[in-house]
Amino acid sequence: MDELKLKTTDGGMTAVSPDGLAALQSNLRGEVITAFHESYDSLRSVWNGLIDKKPGALIRCTGVADVMAAVRFARQHRLSVFVRGGGHNVAGACLADNGLTLDLSRMRRVQVDPQRRTALVQGGARLGDLDHETQAFGLAAPVGVVSATGVAGLTLHGGIGWLLRKHGLSIDNLLSVEIVTSDGQLKKADHHQNADLFWAVRGGGGNFGVVTSFEFQLHPVGPQVWMSAPIYPLEHAHEVIPFFRDYLAQAPDELMGLGVFWSAPEVPEVPQRWHGAPVVILLSCYTGPFDRGEEIIAPLRRIGGAVADLSGPMRWTDMQKFLDADYPDGAFYYWKSIYLDRLDDEVIAVLSGHTAARPSPQSSIDVWTLGRAMERVKPSETPFYKRDAPYLIGIEANWQNRADADANIAWARSVFEDMKPFTRGGDYLNFPGFFEDRERLLRGAYGPNLERLRVIKAQYDPTNIFPGALTIAPAA
């Protein structure tokens, strides 16, 4: 085997000899995968088919010892380290051409303590792994809404989902982490030990090390919850969305809702003549007392003129999988986001116009209702600064053919531009586009917390071994 060229922390390249790779392999239970390996192409593929990066090497870690050995190897050779948890980041941030990726996909264990209502979750676990284990005890962690999503990537940049209004962001329910820092050592970080590091990882992304386990506070949820999913014609948006806005403003914390500008699904419950037509879906989940659920969601179903209604009771684990089929592996995705300060007729008109003009019927514009528990945490308590906006717009360009990329990316960017008059700024870093305009993203996501993040970065990773999805430069 020839020597391997890998990306360094200063943006250059360095050569690693076959003997150097052999020495690394001797310290691993997992394996080093390069382009010469028969599984290289399958292992470098991620959920988003648009991403076609060719890492120099992937290290398939089986446990913490492998991660420590890999980080020490990277430190020795001044290599940048990219980390793959669930591989679900829409921008493919776990990979870089000629980069070194630590693949944690074999590390998916979830251990629940039902008495303490906590869960220890390894860094390669997915939401479905977490939900499966916690629901055995009638518990759940506040995470995302698609079961294939990686716990690590979702959490490190905030984490929004069906429990947001009741229990806050994923990071608001994080009790501790175990993290391998740039010195190759495993550290426990919580409110008492390495408290500055714990503060940084609750929103600061993968800039500070490799999180090998997360400890979450769990909450009683399910096993049955109520879903609302009435489907209204797009031309009714000016009636439907204001009602949705006003109702959610006074509804209990246990009701979390998304107003989804999308296409009517091609399912038997929807009349065939509406299949694929542009619609507004009031997709909500109620996780409070089960006997109140039907009453709580009823007003959203009675606005009038619905073409179909998929509402009803379901298991929490099924609610967490309800959207899975709409985001298949290998399709093409480009997502952006922007916080909104209002949801009035002018905003609704812009959203409706862009929905009608989508180049792909799979694309959607999602209006997330925020606030409540998320807003009760002070902006300085975590790096996640943008807690006061009442709405988040998720702009999801989703399509099937690579040749259609330019048109779909341009559509998402045009929605983003047209939303700017209605915001005071800020982006949700799990819907980041390709991380364009990085300084604006950093300032919008972290505000005055950015300077503290840079100081902590300088303490734990001064040479930037961990560039993260969005690099936080260490303070001078």
N, C-alpha and C positions, 0 to 999 in steps of 0.2 A: 504494500500500500504506500502511495506517495504521501508526503507531508500534507497536512490539512491547513488551509488558510481560514482564519476566523477573525471576526470583527472585534476590535479592541475598544476600550473605554474612551479613547480619544478620537474615535471615528475612523481610525486606520485599520490595517490588517496585520496579523502576525501569523507565522508558520508554527504549527505544532507537529512534532515528529511522530512517526509511528510508535516509537518507544514511549513518547509522552502519553499518547492515547492508551497504549497498553498498560502503562502505570496507573492511569485513571481507572481503566476497566478492572484492574486487580483490586481496587478499593471499593468496588461496587457489587451489590447483589443484582442490581438491574443491569442494563446494557447500554453501550454507546452505539448510536445509529448514525451512520454517515450515508452519503449518496451511493456508496457501493453496496449497501445492504438491500436485500430483496424487499424489505418492508418499508423502505424509506419513503416512497411516494404516498403510500397509504397513511403512514404515521405523520407526515407533514401536512396532510389535508386537515382543514378545520371546517366548522359548520358552514361558514359563508363561502360559497363557491367562487366568489369574486376574488378571494385571496389566493394568490399563487406564489408564495414566497418559498425560497429554497435555503433553509438554514444550513450552516456548515455541519452542525452535529446536533442530535437530540439525545439527551440522557434520560432514559426511562427509569425513574427512581421508584424503588419499592418501599422506601421508608426514610426516616429522618437521617440515618447514617449516610445514605446515598446523597441526600441533598447537601449535607455538610461536606462530603468529599468533593462533590461537584463544585461547590462554591470556593473551596480552597484551591482547586485546580484553576478556576477562573481567576482568582486573585493572583496566583502564581504567574499566570500568563497575561494578566491585565485584560481579561476578556469581559465584554458586556454579557450579562445574563438576562435571558428572557424566560418567563415562566408560563407554562401551560397548565391550567387547572381543568376546566371543562371544555376549553377550546371554543367558547361561544361568543367571545368578544367580536362585535360586528366589524371592527377595523383590523382584526387579525393581529392584535398587539402582542400575542404570545410568540410570534415568529418575526425574524428579520433575515434578509438575505445574508448568508455567510455568518449568521449569528449562532450563539450557543443557547439552545432551549432546554430548560429543565422540564421534563414532562412528568406531571404528577398524576396522570390519569389512572395509575394503578393504586393510588392512595385514596380510597373512597370510603373508608370505614366511618360509621356514625355510631356513637355510643351515648345512650340516653340514661340520665339519672332521673327517674320519675319522682323521687322524693324531693330533690332540689329543683326539679323542673329545669334541667339544663341538658345540653347536648354538646359533646365533643365531636367535631367534624373535621376530617382530614382535608387537606388542601386540594385534592383532586375530586372531591365529591360533587355531585350535582344535586339540584333541588329535589329531584325525585328520590334520591337516596335519603336525604334528610326527612322529607315528608313521610316516606314509608316507615322509617324507624320511629319517628315522634308520634305518628298517629296510632301506633300500637298502644300508646298510653293516653290517647285523647289530647295530645299536645301538638303545638306547631311553633315554628320560628317565623318571624316576619321576614320573608324573602321575596323572590320575584313571582312571576305568573306563568312561566314556561318551564316545565320540569327538567328539560335538558340543559338548562342554564347552569354554569358552574357556580358553586357557592362562593369561591374565592373572588373571582372577578367581579361578580355582582356586589359583594359586600365591601370590597376595598374602595369602591367609589360611591358608596351610599346604600343602595338597595331599596327599591320601591316595589310594593306589592299590595295584595288585598288586605293586609293588616296594618297599613300605614297610618290610617286615621286613628286607629285604636291604640297601636303599640309603637308607632314611629318607623323610622328607617331600620334596615338591617343593622347598621352600625350602632344604633341606639340600644340594641339588644345584645350587643357583644360584651361579654364579661372578661374575656382574656384571649390572648393568642400565644402560640408558640411560633417563634420566627428565627430563621437562620440568617444572621446578619453578615456583612461583608467580610468579617474576620473568620467566617466559617464556624462560628459558635451558635448553639441553640440557646435562645433566651426566652424566658417567660415574661410577658408584658401584660399588665393589668393596671388598675387604678393605684396600686401600691408599689409594684415592682416595674422598673423601667417605664414609669408613667408617661414620660414624654414620648417614648416610642409608641406606647399604646394610643396616646392621643393622635399621633401622626398616621397610624394605619387606619384609623376610623374616618376614611375619606381620602387619604393621601395616596391611594393606589399602591402599586408594587414598588415604590421608590426606595423602600427601607429594608428590604430583605425578602426572603421566601417564607411566607406564612405556611407552616406545615399543619397547623390545626387551629380551629376557631372554637371558642366556647360561647354558646348562645344561651340566653335566658329564653325559656319556653313559656307558652301561655295555653290555657285550655281553649281548644277550638275543635268543633265537630263532635262526633264523626260526620254529622249531616249539617250542611249549611244551605242557604238559599241564594240562588243566582237569578238576577233579572237580566233578560236579553230580548226585550221587544225590539222589533226592526221596523223603522219608519222610512218612508221615501225621502230622498235627499231634499226635495222641494219643501218638506215640512220642517227643515232644520230650524228656521226662524221661530217656530212654535215649540219644537221639542227641546232644543238646547237651553233656552231660557228657563223652561220649567225644570229641566234637569239641574241647572245651575242653582236655582232658588230652592229646590227641594233638598239637594245635598247640603246646602248651607245650613239647614235647620234639622237635618236627619241625625240620628245617633252616630257616635263614633264608629260603631260596628258596621256601618254601611260605607263601603268604599266603591267609588264609581269611575268609569271611563265613558266619555262620549266618543264613540268611534265612527269616524267618517270613512266608510269602507264600501265593500260590495256585498250584496246579499249572498250568503253561502248557498252552495248547491247541495242542499239536504232535503229529505222528503218533507220536512215540516214547513219549508218555504215553497209557495206556489212556483211552478216551473217558469212562468212568465217573468218572475222577478229574479231568477238566477243570474248572478253577475251584475245586476243593476246597482247603481250608486245609491247608498242608503246611509242612515244614521242608526247605530245600534247603541242603546243605553245599557251597557254591560256593567253590571254591578254585582257585588258579593256582600251578603249580610252574614256576619259570624256571631251575632248575639244569640239570646235565647231562641231556640229553634221554633217554639210555639208562637213567636211574634214575627217570624220572618216573612210569612206570606202577606201579612198586614203591612209590614214595613216597605216591601218592594211594590205593593199594589199600585200606588199612585204613578209610578214610572210606566206601568203597563196600560194605564187608562187615559193617556193623553188624547188618543183618537187617531184613527187612520193607519194603525200598524198593519203591515203586510204579513207579518208572522210574529210569533212570540215563542222563544225557546226557553222561557223562564221556568223555574221549578226547583225543587230540592235536589240536592246531590251530595255525594260524599266529598269531604274536603280534598281528598287526594284526586278525585276526578275534576274538581274545580281547578286544581293546580295543573291539570293536564288538558283543560278544555281548549286551549289555544295551540297545543303542540302541533297538530296536523297542519296548521297554517304557516309553520316555519320549518319546513323539511331541510334536512342536511343536503348541502350541495346546491341549493337554490342561490340566487344572487340578492344581496342586501346592501343597502346604504341608508343609514339612519342618522338624523340630526335631531336636536331638541332646542327648545327655547322656553323660558318661563314667561307666563303672561300675568299681567296685573288686572286684566278685566276680560270678561267674556260677554261682550255686548253684540248688538246687531251688526256693527261694522266688522268686528272680528269674525262673526258667523258667516257673513257674506264672503269674506276672503277665503275662509276655510271651505265653504261650499263650492266656490269657483274653482279652487285648486283640486278639490275632489272630483269634480266633473271633468277636469282636464288631465287626469292621471294617464300616463302612457301605459301603465300596467294595472289591471283590475285587482291584483293582489296587494297593491300599495294602500296604505291607510294613513290617516291623521288622527292621532289619539289625544283626547283631552283628559288628562289625569287631574282629578280633584285632590288637592293637597291640604295642608293645614293640620289642625287638631294636635295629636301627639307629636308629630314631626315639628310643629312650630313651637311647642312648649320647651324644647331644648334650646338653650342659648346658642347663638351663632359661634361663640368662642369656645364652646365645650367640645367641639370636634372641628376638624378642618372643613367639613361640609358646611359652607357658610350660607348658602341660599335657602333659607328656611321660611321666609316670609311671603313668598309668592303663593297666591291661591290656586294657580293652575300651571301645569307643565304640558307643553305640546310635544308629543313624540311624532316625528315626521319619518315614516317608514316607507322607503322605496324598496319594494320586493318584486322580483321579476324572474323569468325562467330561462332566458337566452342571453349568453354573454354579449352578443352583438348589440343588445339593447341597453348596454350599460350607460352610455353617454346621455341618452334621453332621460333615463330614470334618475340618474344622479343630478342632472340639470333641473328636473322637476322638484326634487327634494330641496335643492339649494334655493330655488325660486320661492318655495313656501317659506323657508327660513327668512329670506330677505324681506318678504312681504309682512312677516310677523314683527319685524323690528320696531315699527311705530308703537307697538302695544306692550313693550317690555322695558324694564329697567336693567335688563341684561342678565347674564348667567346661563350656563349650559349644564345639563346633566351628563356627566362624563361617561355613563354607560351607553349613551346615544350620541357618539362624538363625531360623526362623519368619518373622515380620515385624519382627525386631529389637525385640521387646517387651522392656521392662525393661532398657534400654540400660546403665545403670550396673552391673547385675549381670552382663551379658554382658561388659562391658569388664574387670571385676575377675576374672571366671571365666576369660577367655581369656588375659589378660596378667599377672595376679597382680602381683608387685612390679615387673615390667617396665613397667607402665603409666606410672609417673612419668617414666621415661626417655623413653618415647614422647612424652609431653606436652612435654618440654623440646625434643626434636628437632622436633616439630610447630611450636613457637614460633619455632624458628630458620628453618625452610624454608617455613612457611605460616602466619604469625602472624595473618592475617585470615581464615583458614579458607576459602579459595577452593575447596579440595578437601575436602568433608565426608566423602567415602568412603562405604562401605556402612554403617559404624558410626563415627560421628564421635568422634575423639579431640580433646578440647578442648586448645588450646595452653596451656602453662604461663603463669601470670601473670608 
